[in-house]
Amino acid sequence: MSEAAAAVKKKAAGDNRSRILAAAARLFTRQGFHGTSTRDIAAEAGVSLGNIYNYFGTKEEIFVSLLRRYEAEYFTRGQPLIRAMSSTAFPDNIEALGFASRETVEKFSDYILLIYVDVVEFGAKHVNGMFGRMRQGYAAALKAGPAGKARVARDIDPAGALMMVTWNYFNYFIMEKLFKVRGHYGLADEQAVKLFARVFKRGILA
């Protein structure tokens, strides 16, 4: 086989695999894992059932591949949170982290829904390790930031504080965007982001 033909074959294989994963993500987030069959995924992807087994041994392997792909993408350069962490040193970028969290929830809505699927249907079997590695990702992103060192009080762990800030923003926007509970703080998004930033920077005491 010529190099050109091999390259075409490799691209076709990559396209098929991506199409299968995209179809699986749509179905798993709508129907759950156990409510989706491998045959459903093949039909949604427009490939034969046998074609799926060229790339994945089981339906669960498809599910795990999706989670791993999203996890890898989450901390890559160009993602909203990484851009916010790279723009200004923590905690001066808390408001930017808020708006980046909104963008992340919107961009990774399928990933978040798949996490819920894993919790409900697998008892968090697959995402447990991912969350265990989360601090490592935040610490690396913090270290690569503008100053390389957060400007926080000496008794505050910077990586822990960064996680606390972003996950509080995430919880807010998951409720707003995925649970569709609009204005559940009685505030517009911009006002809520500013309130979170004020509380995190100065506390709630007068």
C-alpha positions as CSV (number, residue, x, y, z in Angstrom):
1,M,0.0,0.0,0.0
2,S,1.4,3.4,-0.9
3,E,1.9,6.1,1.7
4,A,-0.9,8.2,0.2
5,A,-3.3,5.3,0.4
6,A,-2.3,4.5,3.9
7,A,-2.9,8.1,4.9
8,V,-6.4,8.1,3.4
9,K,-7.1,4.8,5.2
10,K,-5.9,6.2,8.5
11,K,-8.0,9.4,8.1
12,A,-11.1,7.3,7.3
13,A,-10.5,5.2,10.5
14,G,-10.1,8.3,12.6
15,D,-13.2,9.8,11.1
16,N,-15.2,6.7,11.8
17,R,-14.0,6.5,15.4
18,S,-14.9,10.2,16.0
19,R,-18.3,9.7,14.4
20,I,-19.0,6.7,16.7
21,L,-17.9,8.7,19.8
22,A,-20.0,11.7,18.8
23,A,-23.1,9.5,18.2
24,A,-22.5,7.7,21.5
25,A,-22.3,11.1,23.4
26,R,-25.6,12.2,21.9
27,L,-27.3,9.0,22.9
28,F,-25.7,8.5,26.3
29,T,-26.6,12.0,27.4
30,R,-30.3,11.6,26.2
31,Q,-31.0,7.9,27.0
32,G,-28.3,7.0,29.6
33,F,-25.8,4.2,29.2
34,H,-28.0,1.2,29.9
35,G,-30.8,2.7,27.8
36,T,-28.5,2.9,24.7
37,S,-27.5,-0.2,22.8
38,T,-24.5,-0.7,20.6
39,R,-26.9,-1.1,17.7
40,D,-28.4,2.3,18.5
41,I,-24.9,3.9,18.4
42,A,-24.1,2.3,15.0
43,A,-27.4,3.6,13.6
44,E,-26.8,7.1,15.0
45,A,-23.3,7.1,13.6
46,G,-24.2,5.7,10.2
47,V,-21.9,2.8,10.4
48,S,-22.4,-1.0,10.6
49,L,-22.5,-2.7,14.0
50,G,-19.4,-4.7,13.0
51,N,-17.6,-1.4,12.2
52,I,-18.0,-0.3,15.8
53,Y,-16.1,-3.5,17.0
54,N,-13.2,-2.5,14.8
55,Y,-12.6,0.3,17.3
56,F,-14.2,-0.6,20.6
57,G,-14.4,-4.0,22.3
58,T,-17.5,-3.2,24.3
59,K,-20.1,-0.4,24.8
60,E,-18.5,0.5,28.1
61,E,-15.2,1.0,26.3
62,I,-16.9,3.6,24.2
63,F,-18.2,5.3,27.3
64,V,-14.8,5.3,29.0
65,S,-13.2,6.6,25.8
66,L,-15.6,9.6,25.8
67,L,-14.8,10.5,29.4
68,R,-11.0,10.3,28.7
69,R,-11.2,12.4,25.6
70,Y,-13.2,15.1,27.4
71,E,-10.8,15.0,30.3
72,A,-7.8,15.4,28.1
73,E,-9.4,18.3,26.2
74,Y,-10.5,20.1,29.4
75,F,-7.0,21.3,30.4
76,T,-5.6,21.9,26.9
77,R,-4.4,25.4,25.8
78,G,-7.2,27.5,24.3
79,Q,-9.9,26.2,26.7
80,P,-11.8,28.9,28.5
81,L,-10.4,28.2,32.0
82,I,-6.8,27.9,30.8
83,R,-7.2,31.3,29.0
84,A,-8.5,32.9,32.2
85,M,-5.7,31.4,34.3
86,S,-3.1,32.6,31.7
87,S,-4.4,36.1,31.5
88,T,-3.9,37.4,35.1
89,A,-2.5,36.0,38.3
90,F,-4.8,34.3,40.7
91,P,-6.8,35.7,42.6
92,D,-7.0,38.9,40.5
93,N,-8.6,36.8,37.7
94,I,-11.5,35.5,39.8
95,E,-14.2,37.3,37.7
96,A,-12.5,36.1,34.5
97,L,-12.7,32.6,36.0
98,G,-16.4,33.1,36.6
99,F,-17.1,33.9,33.0
100,A,-14.8,31.2,31.8
101,S,-16.7,28.7,34.0
102,R,-19.9,29.7,32.2
103,E,-18.3,29.2,28.8
104,T,-16.8,25.8,30.0
105,V,-20.2,24.6,31.3
106,E,-21.8,25.5,27.9
107,K,-18.9,23.9,25.9
108,F,-18.6,20.8,28.0
109,S,-22.3,20.2,28.7
110,D,-22.1,16.7,27.3
111,Y,-19.1,15.9,29.5
112,I,-20.9,17.1,32.6
113,L,-24.0,15.0,31.7
114,L,-21.8,12.0,31.1
115,I,-20.4,12.4,34.6
116,Y,-23.9,12.3,36.0
117,V,-24.6,9.2,33.9
118,D,-21.5,7.6,35.4
119,V,-22.5,8.5,39.0
120,V,-26.0,7.2,38.5
121,E,-25.3,4.1,36.4
122,F,-21.8,3.1,37.5
123,G,-21.6,4.5,41.0
124,A,-18.9,7.0,39.9
125,K,-16.7,4.0,38.9
126,H,-15.0,5.9,36.0
127,V,-15.0,9.5,37.1
128,N,-13.6,8.8,40.6
129,G,-10.1,8.7,39.3
130,M,-10.6,11.7,37.1
131,F,-11.7,13.9,40.0
132,G,-8.8,12.5,42.0
133,R,-6.5,13.9,39.3
134,M,-8.2,17.2,39.1
135,R,-6.0,18.9,41.7
136,Q,-2.9,18.0,39.7
137,G,-4.4,19.7,36.6
138,Y,-5.3,22.9,38.5
139,A,-1.9,23.0,40.2
140,A,-0.1,22.7,36.8
141,A,-2.3,25.4,35.3
142,L,-1.7,27.7,38.3
143,K,2.1,27.2,38.0
144,A,2.0,28.0,34.3
145,G,0.1,31.3,35.0
146,P,1.5,34.8,34.5
147,A,3.4,35.1,37.8
148,G,3.9,31.4,38.2
149,K,2.8,32.0,41.8
150,A,-0.6,33.0,43.2
151,R,-0.9,36.1,45.3
152,V,-2.8,34.6,48.2
153,A,-2.5,34.6,52.0
154,R,0.3,32.4,53.4
155,D,-2.2,30.0,55.1
156,I,-4.2,29.5,51.9
157,D,-3.3,26.6,49.5
158,P,-3.4,28.2,46.1
159,A,-4.4,25.1,44.1
160,G,-7.2,24.3,46.6
161,A,-8.4,27.9,46.6
162,L,-8.5,27.9,42.7
163,M,-10.5,24.7,42.7
164,M,-12.9,26.1,45.3
165,V,-13.5,29.2,43.2
166,T,-14.0,27.4,39.9
167,W,-16.2,24.7,41.3
168,N,-18.5,27.1,43.0
169,Y,-18.8,28.9,39.7
170,F,-19.4,25.6,37.9
171,N,-22.2,24.7,40.4
172,Y,-23.9,28.0,39.7
173,F,-23.7,27.7,36.0
174,I,-24.7,24.0,35.9
175,M,-27.8,25.0,37.7
176,E,-28.4,27.9,35.3
177,K,-27.5,26.2,32.0
178,L,-28.1,22.5,32.5
179,F,-30.8,22.4,35.1
180,K,-32.5,25.4,33.5
181,V,-33.1,27.2,36.8
182,R,-32.7,30.7,35.5
183,G,-31.7,33.4,38.0
184,H,-31.7,31.0,41.0
185,Y,-29.7,33.6,43.0
186,G,-32.0,36.3,41.9
187,L,-29.2,37.8,39.9
188,A,-28.1,38.1,36.3
189,D,-25.0,36.1,35.4
190,E,-22.8,39.2,35.5
191,Q,-24.0,40.2,38.9
192,A,-23.6,36.7,40.3
193,V,-20.0,36.5,39.0
194,K,-19.2,39.8,40.7
195,L,-20.8,38.7,43.9
196,F,-18.9,35.4,44.0
197,A,-15.7,37.4,43.3
198,R,-16.4,39.9,46.1
199,V,-17.1,37.1,48.6
200,F,-14.0,35.1,47.7
201,K,-11.7,38.1,47.8
202,R,-13.0,39.9,50.9
203,G,-15.3,37.4,52.7
204,I,-18.8,38.2,53.9
205,L,-18.1,40.3,57.0
206,A,-18.6,44.0,56.9
